[in-house]
């Protein structure tokens, strides 16, 4: 369970400042205000977004939903005084928060994880009218994969996650997806689909092993680091499975494009290089110690037609290291 106090410790302190939109705001003012407010507090959401990471984007959104339901009561602001809040203000005000604040917090967290390269999930604010006599919205909530058959509605005003109260009219304001920078050189090898699947499985097995051994605890920062790495590799595998149909080894234009969508520099760098190498200390048996990252340095290049000598050397060395790490 995510602690409200733990989240607040990472955020800028609440100063009891509330931004009133305007004295006589209309719908367009509120819509633009919500979008501007999210841009304003991007860096604040970046401080806390990884605390909510689940096994995938849907479970992550569910974590945010559950957190808000448990910690932020629903409060309807008066029409004449609509406010926009920072993340800390959403959590600290005793009166609670309205649908604008709920949607801002959810999309703030999910959009942050998109920028970090953990997910690439389309997001939108859905402005909804439940009246037949007007299209002016009376409500707003967050939607994952808007406009598709896979929509996920995240609305803490309602009792359950992905619960749906169908509006009469809707208007979506989609959040722009961040462009993820690529790193690497044309001389470095591409991992095949099978290689990525094997590596993903090793990450999962390694995480489970240390959880069972008590070295990792559920919800800890190190366990969340494993989730980030597993999510990134899983996303690459999913993209490759779609873009390289008919190519069982995943080597070619489709798979190359899929791999290039990953922020490899960030994944391998110290910030999000998250697999974590736990190796037994001398004389300590299964009492493992944290010793830094072990993600293999797979980086995209112009797709080749096979696995070169460098790739075999990397795989051989990586396999030997993982053998000793995972060996009981």
N, C-alpha and C positions, 0 to 999 in steps of 0.2 A: 504494500500500500504506500502511495506517495504522500509524504508528510507536507502539510501546508506550510509549516514553519521552515522546513528544508527548502522549499521553493522560494519563500520570502527572503531567506538569507542570501540567495543569489541575486535578487532583484534590487534595484535602487530603492531606498527607503520611501515609504508612503508619506507624503507631506500634506495630505488632506486637500490637495489641489484638484479641482474638477473643472473640466473645460465645458462650459455651456455653449452649445452650437451657435445659436443666435436667439435673440429675444422672440422672434416670430418665424421660426424655421418652417420650411416646407419639406416635402419628401426628397427632392433633389439635394437640398442642403444636407439632410441626414445621410443619404447614400454617399455623397462625396466626402462627408465628414468621417464616416466609418472607414473608407478606403485610405484617406489621408492619415487617419489615426494609426492604422496598421503600419504604414510606411514609417511613421514617426517613431514607433516603438519596436522596430525590427531588432535592434541590438539587445533590447531587454528580453525579447522572446528567444534570441539566440543563447542567452545565458541559461535558460531552463529547459529548452526543448528536448534535449537528450534524456532528461529525467523521465519522459513519458514513453520512450521507445518500447514497443512491443515486438512480437515476432514478425509482424507485417504492418502495413499502413492502416488496415482496418482495426487491428488490435491496439495500435497506437492511438487512433481516434477514440476508441472505446476507453482507453486509459484516461484521456483528457476529459471525456464525458463523465466518467465515474468520479474523477477528482472534483469537477465542478459540482456535481450532484451532492457530494459529501461535504463540501467546504463552502459553497457559495449559494445561499438561499435565493430563490427567485423573488424579484421585486419589480413592480411596474412603476416606471417613472411617470410623473405627471406630464401631460402633453405640453404644457407651457414651459417645462424645464427639462429638456432632453440633454443628457450629458454624454461625453466620451471620456474614457478612463485609461490610465496606464495599467499594465498587468498587476502591479502592486495595489493600485486603487481598487481593482476588481476584487482582489482577494481580501482587502482589509476593511472595506466599508461594511459596518455592522448591518446596515439596512438590506444588504444583498446586492444583486445585479439583475439587470433586465436582459432581454434577448440580444440587444446590441452588444453588450459586454460579453455574453456567452459566446456569440459568434466570433467576436474579435479575438477572444482568448484561444478558441479552437483553431481558427485559421492562422492566428499568429504563431502557434506552436507548429502546426503542420507545414506552413509555408517556410518556417525556419529550417525544418528538416529537409525540405526540398532544396533550399539554398545550400545546405551542407552536403547534398548529394546522397543522403540516406534513402530518400524516396524521390519519386518523380510523379506524384499523384496530382492530377488536376483538381483544383479547388474553386469554389465559388461561394459568394454570399447570395443566398436565395431570399429575395424580398417577396413576401406573400400577402395577398389579399384574400380574405375569407368571406367577402361580401359580393353579391351580384351587382350591386348598384355603383361600384367604384373599383377601379384598378389600383387605387392608391394603397400601398402596402400597410398593413397593421403589424407585421411580424417579420423577423429576419432570422435565418439559421444557416448553418454551414452544410455544404454538400460536397462529398468526394465523388469524383468522376461524373460531374454534371452533364446532363444531356445524353447519357448512355444508358444501356440496360443494367449497368452495374452500379448505379447510384447508391451511395450510403448517406443517409440523413443523420446529422448529428445535432440534436436539438434538446438541450437539457431542460427546457421548459416542460417537455413531455416526460413521462415516467421512465420509458425504456429507450435504450440505444437503438437507432435506426427505426424508431416508431414513426408512423406517418399519419399526419392529419392533412388530408389533401386540400390544398388551396383552390380557390376559384380562378385566380390569376396569379402568375408568377413573373418575376423579372430577375434574371441571374446577372451578377457582376463577377466575372471570372477573375481570379488572381493570376497575374502574369507569372509564367514559369521562368525561373532564373536560368541563364545559360551557364552550364557547367564547363569550366576550363579543363583542357586536356593537357597532359604532360607526357614526356617520353620522347624517344628518338626513333628514327626509322631502322636502327640497327638492333633494336630489342625485340625479342620474340613475343608472339601472341599465344596466349593460352587457348587450348582447344576447349570445346564444350565438355568433353569428358574429363579433362584436367580440372576444370572449374567445379564440376560436380563432385569429383573426388576431394577437392580442397574444401568445398562447402561441408561435405560429410565429416571431414576431419575436424573442422571448426566446431561443428555441433557435438561430436563425440568428446572433444577436448573440454568444451564448456560443461557438458553433463558430468564428465568425470570429476572435475574440480568442484562442481556443486555437490555431488554425492560425497566427496571426500571432505567437505566442509571448508575447503580453501576459498571458494567463492560463496557469497550469500546472495539470495534472490533480492533483486532491486539495488544491489551495490553498484558503484560506479564501474567496477571491473566487469561485472556481469552485463551491464549495459553496453560496455565496449564490445563484448562478444556479439551482442545483438546487432550492433551497428555493422560490424564486419560481415556477419551472416546475411543480413538484409541486403547489403551491397552485392555480394556474390550471387545470392539468390535472384536478385533483380537482373543481373547480367545473364544468368542462365535462362530466365524467363524470356528476356528480349531475344536471346540467341535462338531459342526454340521456335520462336515465331518467325524471325527474319532469315533463318537458314534452313527452312524446310527442304528436305531432299539432300541435305548435306550432313550425314551423321557425325562427322568429326568437327563440325562447326567452323571449318577453316574456309574463308572466302569472304566475299564482299559483305554478305548479310551479317555474319558474326563479327567481322571487323567493325562494322557500323555500330553494332550493339555494344561492343566493348568500349568504343570511343565515347559512349554516353556516360561512362563512369568517371568520376573525378579520381583518377588513379593516384595523382599526386597527393591528394588529401587522404585517401584511403591508406596509403603507405607511409605518409608523413606522421609526425609524432602526435598530431592532434586527433586523428581518426584512425590511426594504425592500431587496430583494437584487438587483434587476436590475443595478444598477451602470451608470453612464454613462461610457463610455470615449470620449473625443473627441480628435481629433488636436491636438497642441500646435503652435503656430506654427513653421513651418519644419522640422517633424519627420516629415512624411509619415505613414507608418503606425506611428510610434512613439507609441502611445496612452498617455494618462495617466488615472488613476482620478479621476473628478470628482463622485462622489455618485450618489444614486438617480434613477431615471427612471420608476418605476412610475406609471402613470396613476391618478388618485385616484378610481377607481370605488368607490362605496359604496352599500350597499343602501338602498332606500326602499320605500314602498308601491308595488307594481307599477303601471306605467302602461300605456297601450294603444299607445304609439308612442315614437319618438325625438324629444325636444324640442329647442328651440333651443340650450339649454345643452349638451346632448350633442353636437350637431353642432359647436359651437365647440370643445369639448374634443377631439373627434376630429380636427378640422382642425388645431388647434395641435399635438396629439400626432403627427399624421402628418407635419407639417412638420419637427418636431424629429427624429423618427426618420429622415426622408429625409436630413437632413444628417449624422446620426450614422452611418448605414449607407452613405452615399455614399463610394465609394473616392476 
